[in-house]
């Protein structure tokens, strides 16, 4: 029978201090690090897990570059099955693209160089790929400046090429290939990803995975590829992928300078990890027989790792102190409070249920309206898809599914009046790192909506667009 849930245990039963975990959680909140969910595993047991409402641990969360470690695993399977080797030339898989210029540019680039981010490029190729309808062809056109294997550069386009090679040699897309080999044996489900214009799975980003499935993935690697007594991933691949294949810095105190493997980062304290922008983590700690899985929305990812080393790591050795009950109470009460200043405005009647004609905007919204009812409210808008709406609570989160700017969104939404003429909406985009704030300033017959995001977004890192600001006037 496939095990869909990991076994649970108390921290002290696995020689971990409950106080250390409580200190970790309290530090996350004190430092205002917006973690959405986390799991701590030791000796194969979940000893602590927490999810901050309105997030749900059963919702797949976007991984960003943590997706890369799954792509690496797929390449490991393909190598074991004799579909390729890490020393194969990248151009050998795509003879249809070959010209003399491309052959000269890519002559020495091997699969292992894609895996270890040592392609020889001077900049990430992803922005160039996204401007093209044929990403493989575009990749081949970008100059290789350094001898492959000698220069580390984090290059998401390299991971895309791994996915493209996998599709070429197996006839299957990345997630379809992983389904019977990885996802099904581990009981992982509801996994999705993004694709290029030709339908090849992105590989370097875009996967959505549940927090417990991230922990399972880490546990599989911790167990050297063994799952329930069966060798799922070849042990030699686990060793190669998580070992230092290339240097990426000399700073002994920097977790981004400990060496890079095959789409895995080396860490301090003998650990390694897969990670993704804005705080998506699968940290494997072999010396402690532990795994830490995290989803979040933070700008400085190092802040979370520092708290792991400061609190969780010491708690796995030494005195077993702290009350389990205190930790259990804390984990059961995790939540992000909905902002609440004023529940009503004496001027809301002027704008409630009125339609505003929208000015020019990138989301192609033509008109919109607010309904400030007593207990909940609605924001309705019209675009090329027709009429859509989402609800918001006052002092509480209301979950919504809708599409905006051409993208499907699942969001928990709450609203509050800041003063009699300014209304503020907070949208937590569930399953993503993003929290958007809509500041709605009403003046006479018009409204200006300024929209900001909790973290800076970088092209290629997010598949959830930031809605442009809106202006409108009562029709």
C-alpha positions in Angstrom: 0.0 0.0 0.0 1.3 3.5 -0.9 2.0 5.6 2.1 0.3 9.0 1.5 1.1 10.4 5.0 4.3 10.4 6.9 4.3 9.0 10.4 4.0 11.4 13.3 5.9 11.6 16.6 6.6 13.9 19.5 9.9 15.9 19.3 11.3 14.4 22.5 10.6 10.9 21.2 13.1 11.6 18.4 15.5 13.4 20.8 14.6 16.9 19.7 13.8 19.7 22.2 10.3 21.1 21.9 11.6 24.4 23.1 14.0 24.7 20.1 11.0 24.3 17.7 8.9 26.8 19.7 11.9 29.2 19.6 12.1 28.8 15.9 8.4 29.6 15.4 8.5 32.5 17.7 11.6 33.9 15.9 9.8 33.6 12.6 7.0 35.7 14.0 9.2 38.2 15.8 11.3 38.8 12.7 8.1 39.1 10.7 9.1 36.4 8.2 6.0 35.3 6.3 6.3 31.5 6.5 3.2 29.8 5.2 3.9 26.2 6.2 6.8 24.1 7.6 7.5 20.5 8.6 10.3 19.2 10.7 11.3 15.5 10.2 13.7 13.5 12.3 14.5 9.8 12.0 11.7 9.6 9.3 9.0 11.0 11.7 7.2 14.3 11.4 7.9 15.9 14.8 6.5 19.3 14.2 4.4 21.0 11.5 2.6 24.3 11.3 0.5 26.3 8.8 -0.5 29.9 9.3 -4.2 30.5 8.4 -5.5 31.4 5.9 -3.0 29.1 4.2 -3.8 25.4 3.9 -1.2 22.6 4.0 -3.2 20.7 1.5 -2.9 23.4 -1.1 0.0 22.9 -3.5 2.5 25.8 -3.2 4.6 27.2 -6.0 8.2 26.0 -5.6 10.0 28.5 -7.9 13.5 27.1 -8.2 13.0 24.2 -5.8 11.5 22.7 -9.0 15.1 22.3 -10.3 15.8 19.5 -7.8 12.9 17.5 -9.2 14.2 18.0 -12.7 17.6 16.8 -11.6 16.0 13.7 -10.2 14.3 13.0 -13.5 17.7 13.2 -15.2 19.0 10.7 -12.7 16.2 8.3 -13.6 16.9 8.7 -17.3 20.6 8.1 -16.8 19.9 4.9 -14.8 17.6 3.7 -17.6 20.3 4.3 -20.2 18.5 7.2 -22.0 21.5 9.5 -21.6 24.7 10.1 -19.7 25.9 13.2 -18.0 28.8 13.4 -20.4 26.7 13.5 -23.5 27.0 16.7 -25.5 23.9 18.9 -25.3 23.9 19.5 -29.1 23.8 15.7 -29.7 20.1 15.6 -28.7 19.0 18.3 -31.1 20.6 17.7 -34.5 17.7 19.6 -36.2 19.0 22.9 -34.8 22.7 22.4 -35.9 24.5 25.0 -37.8 28.2 25.6 -37.9 27.9 28.6 -35.6 25.8 26.7 -33.0 28.2 23.7 -33.2 31.2 26.0 -32.5 29.3 27.8 -29.7 28.1 24.6 -27.9 30.8 22.1 -28.8 32.0 21.5 -25.2 28.7 21.8 -23.4 27.7 18.6 -21.7 24.6 17.5 -19.6 26.7 17.7 -16.4 27.4 21.3 -17.1 23.6 22.0 -17.3 23.2 20.1 -14.0 25.9 22.0 -12.2 25.1 25.5 -13.5 28.5 25.6 -15.3 27.3 26.2 -18.8 29.8 29.0 -19.4 27.3 31.7 -19.9 27.8 35.2 -18.5 24.1 35.8 -17.6 21.0 33.8 -16.9 19.5 32.8 -20.3 15.9 32.7 -19.1 14.9 36.2 -20.1 16.1 35.5 -23.6 14.2 32.3 -23.8 11.0 34.0 -22.7 11.2 36.3 -25.6 11.2 33.4 -28.1 8.6 30.9 -29.3 11.4 28.2 -29.5 13.3 28.1 -26.3 15.8 25.4 -27.3 16.8 27.3 -30.5 17.1 30.5 -28.5 19.3 28.8 -25.9 21.7 27.6 -28.6 22.1 31.1 -29.9 23.3 32.6 -26.7 27.1 32.9 -26.6 29.1 30.6 -24.3 31.8 32.9 -22.9 33.7 30.6 -20.5 34.8 27.1 -20.9 31.9 24.9 -19.7 32.6 23.4 -16.3 34.9 26.2 -15.1 32.4 29.1 -14.2 29.4 28.9 -11.9 26.4 31.0 -13.0 22.9 30.3 -11.7 21.0 29.8 -15.0 17.4 28.7 -15.0 17.6 28.3 -18.8 20.0 25.4 -18.2 17.4 23.5 -16.2 14.9 24.1 -18.9 17.3 22.4 -21.3 17.4 19.4 -19.0 13.7 19.2 -19.3 13.8 19.5 -23.1 16.5 16.8 -23.3 14.4 14.5 -21.1 11.4 15.0 -23.3 13.5 14.3 -26.4 15.0 11.0 -25.1 11.9 9.6 -23.4 9.0 11.1 -25.4 7.4 12.2 -22.2 7.0 15.5 -20.4 8.9 16.0 -17.1 5.9 15.5 -14.7 4.5 12.6 -16.8 7.9 10.9 -16.6 8.2 11.4 -12.9 4.7 10.2 -12.1 5.3 6.4 -12.0 9.0 6.8 -10.9 8.7 9.3 -8.1 5.2 10.8 -7.4 3.3 7.5 -7.2 5.7 5.6 -5.1 5.9 8.5 -2.6 2.2 9.1 -2.6 2.6 12.6 -4.0 -0.4 14.2 -5.7 -1.9 17.3 -7.3 1.4 18.4 -8.8 1.4 20.8 -11.7 3.9 22.9 -13.6 4.2 25.6 -16.3 5.4 25.0 -19.9 7.2 26.8 -22.7 5.3 27.7 -25.9 6.1 24.3 -27.3 4.6 22.5 -24.4 7.9 21.4 -22.7 7.7 21.6 -19.0 9.7 24.5 -17.7 11.8 22.4 -15.3 13.6 25.4 -13.6 10.5 26.8 -12.0 6.7 26.6 -12.0 6.0 23.4 -10.1 3.4 23.4 -7.4 3.7 20.8 -4.6 2.2 20.3 -1.1 4.3 20.9 1.9 4.2 17.3 3.0 5.3 16.2 -0.4 8.3 18.5 -0.2 9.2 16.8 3.0 8.8 13.3 1.4 11.1 14.4 -1.4 13.7 15.4 1.2 13.3 12.2 3.2 13.9 10.2 0.0 17.2 11.9 -0.5 18.1 11.6 3.2 17.5 7.9 2.9 19.9 7.8 -0.1 17.1 7.1 -2.6 15.4 4.3 -0.6 11.6 4.5 0.0 9.8 1.8 2.1 12.7 -0.6 1.6 12.9 -0.1 -2.2 15.7 1.8 -4.0 13.7 4.5 -5.8 16.5 6.8 -6.9 19.9 5.3 -7.6 22.1 5.8 -4.6 25.1 7.0 -6.7 22.8 9.7 -8.2 21.8 10.9 -4.8 25.5 11.1 -3.8 26.6 12.9 -7.0 23.6 15.3 -7.1 24.1 16.5 -3.5 27.9 16.7 -3.6 29.9 19.7 -4.5 30.3 19.7 -8.3 31.5 23.2 -8.6 32.6 26.1 -6.4 30.3 29.0 -6.0 32.1 31.1 -3.5 34.5 31.2 -0.6 32.5 32.7 2.3 32.2 30.0 5.0 29.3 31.8 6.6 27.2 32.1 3.5 24.9 29.2 2.6 25.1 30.3 -1.1 28.8 29.8 -1.2 29.2 26.2 0.0 29.3 24.6 -3.5 26.7 23.5 -6.0 25.8 19.9 -7.0 23.3 18.8 -9.6 20.5 21.3 -9.0 21.1 21.1 -5.3 22.9 23.7 -3.1 25.4 22.7 -0.4 24.8 24.3 3.0 26.7 24.9 6.1 26.8 22.2 8.8 27.1 19.4 6.3 23.6 19.9 5.0 22.3 20.4 1.4 19.0 21.8 0.0 16.8 22.5 -2.9 15.4 26.0 -2.7 13.2 28.4 -4.5 12.8 32.2 -4.6 11.0 33.9 -1.7 11.7 31.1 0.8 10.7 27.7 -0.6 12.9 25.1 1.0 13.7 21.4 1.2 16.7 21.2 3.6 18.3 17.8 4.2 20.6 17.4 7.3 22.3 14.0 7.0 24.4 14.4 10.2 21.2 15.0 12.2 19.0 12.6 10.2 16.6 15.4 9.6 14.6 17.3 6.9 13.1 20.8 7.1 10.5 21.7 4.5 9.3 25.4 4.3 7.0 27.4 2.0 6.9 31.2 2.5 6.9 34.7 1.1 10.1 36.4 2.1 12.6 38.7 0.4 15.8 37.6 2.2 15.8 33.8 2.0 18.9 33.6 4.2 16.9 34.8 7.2 15.0 31.5 7.4 18.1 29.3 7.1 19.8 31.3 9.8 16.9 30.6 12.2 17.1 26.9 11.3 20.8 26.9 12.3 20.2 29.1 15.4 17.3 27.2 16.8 16.4 23.8 15.2 20.0 22.6 14.7 21.0 23.0 18.4 17.7 21.4 19.5 18.8 18.1 17.9 21.6 17.6 20.3 22.0 18.3 24.0 19.4 19.0 26.6 15.8 18.0 25.9 14.0 21.0 27.4 10.7 22.6 27.0 7.0 21.6 27.3 5.4 19.8 24.4 2.1 21.3 25.4 3.3 24.8 24.8 4.6 23.9 21.4 1.3 22.1 20.5 -0.7 25.1 21.6 1.4 27.4 19.5 1.3 25.3 16.4 -2.5 24.9 16.7 -3.0 28.7 16.8 -0.8 29.9 13.9 -2.5 32.5 11.7 -2.1 35.8 10.0 -4.7 38.2 11.3 -6.8 40.1 8.8 -6.0 43.8 9.0 -8.7 45.8 10.8 -8.8 49.5 11.5 -12.4 50.6 10.8 -15.3 48.4 9.9 -17.3 51.2 8.2 -17.1 54.6 6.7 -19.9 57.3 6.8 -19.1 58.0 3.2 -19.3 54.4 1.8 -22.8 54.9 0.5 -21.4 57.4 -2.1 -19.5 54.6 -3.8 -21.2 51.3 -2.8 -22.9 49.5 -5.8 -21.8 52.2 -8.2 -20.0 51.2 -11.4 -16.7 52.8 -12.2 -15.5 53.1 -15.8 -11.9 52.0 -15.7 -9.1 54.0 -17.3 -6.5 52.2 -19.5 -4.8 49.3 -17.7 -2.8 46.2 -18.6 -5.4 43.8 -17.2 -8.0 45.0 -19.7 -10.6 45.7 -17.0 -13.3 48.0 -18.5 -15.3 48.7 -15.4 -15.6 47.7 -11.7 -17.7 48.2 -8.6 -17.6 47.8 -4.8 -20.4 46.6 -2.6 -19.8 47.6 1.0 -22.5 45.6 2.7 -22.7 45.2 6.5 -20.9 41.9 7.1 -19.0 41.2 3.9 -18.3 43.1 0.7 -17.7 42.3 -3.0 -15.5 43.7 -5.7 -16.9 43.1 -9.1 -15.0 43.7 -12.4 -15.6 43.3 -16.1 -12.9 42.3 -18.6 -12.7 40.2 -21.8 -13.8 37.1 -19.8 -17.0 38.8 -18.7 -18.2 39.6 -15.2 -16.2 38.3 -12.2 -16.1 39.1 -8.5 -14.4 38.3 -5.2 -15.7 38.7 -1.7 -13.9 40.2 1.2 -14.5 40.1 4.9 -14.1 42.7 7.6 -11.6 41.4 10.1 -11.7 38.0 8.6 -10.4 36.2 5.5 -12.8 35.0 2.8 -11.4 32.5 0.2 -12.1 33.2 -3.5 -11.3 31.6 -6.8 -11.3 34.0 -9.8 -9.3 35.0 -12.8 -7.6 38.4 -13.3 -5.1 39.6 -15.9 -5.7 36.3 -17.6 -4.5 34.2 -14.7 -6.4 32.0 -12.3 -6.1 33.2 -8.7 -7.0 31.6 -5.4 -7.0 34.3 -2.7 -8.0 34.9 0.9 -9.3 38.5 1.0 -10.0 41.0 3.8 -10.8 44.7 3.8 -10.7 47.6 6.2 -11.3 51.3 6.1 -8.2 53.3 6.9 -10.2 56.5 7.1 -13.6 57.7 5.8 -12.3 58.0 2.2 -9.6 55.2 2.0 -10.4 51.5 1.8 -7.7 48.9 1.9 -8.0 45.3 0.5 -5.5 42.6 1.4 -5.3 39.6 -1.0 -3.2 36.7 0.1 -2.6 34.7 -3.1 -2.8 31.2 -1.7 -0.2 28.7 -2.9 2.2 31.6 -3.8 4.6 33.8 -1.9 2.5 36.9 -2.7 0.4 39.2 -0.6 -1.1 42.1 -2.5 -2.4 45.3 -0.9 -5.0 47.4 -2.8 -5.2 51.0 -1.4 -8.5 52.5 -2.7 -8.6 56.3 -2.4 -12.1 57.6 -3.1 -12.5 61.3 -4.2 -15.9 62.6 -5.2 -17.0 60.5 -8.1 -13.7 58.7 -8.7 -11.4 56.2 -7.2 -7.7 55.4 -7.5 -6.5 51.9 -6.6 -2.8 51.6 -6.0 -1.6 48.0 -5.8 1.6 46.9 -4.1 3.2 43.5 -3.3 4.9 42.2 -0.2 8.0 41.2 -2.2 9.7 42.4 -5.3 9.0 40.2 -8.3 11.6 39.4 -10.9 10.6 38.3 -14.5 10.8 34.6 -14.8 10.4 33.9 -11.1 6.6 34.3 -10.9 3.7 33.0 -12.8 1.3 35.2 -10.9 1.1 38.7 -12.3 0.8 41.8 -10.2 -2.3 43.6 -11.3 -1.6 47.1 -12.5 -3.1 50.0 -10.6 -6.5 51.1 -11.6 -8.4 54.4 -11.8 -12.1 54.8 -12.4 -15.0 57.2 -12.4 -18.6 56.6 -11.6 -20.5 56.1 -14.9 
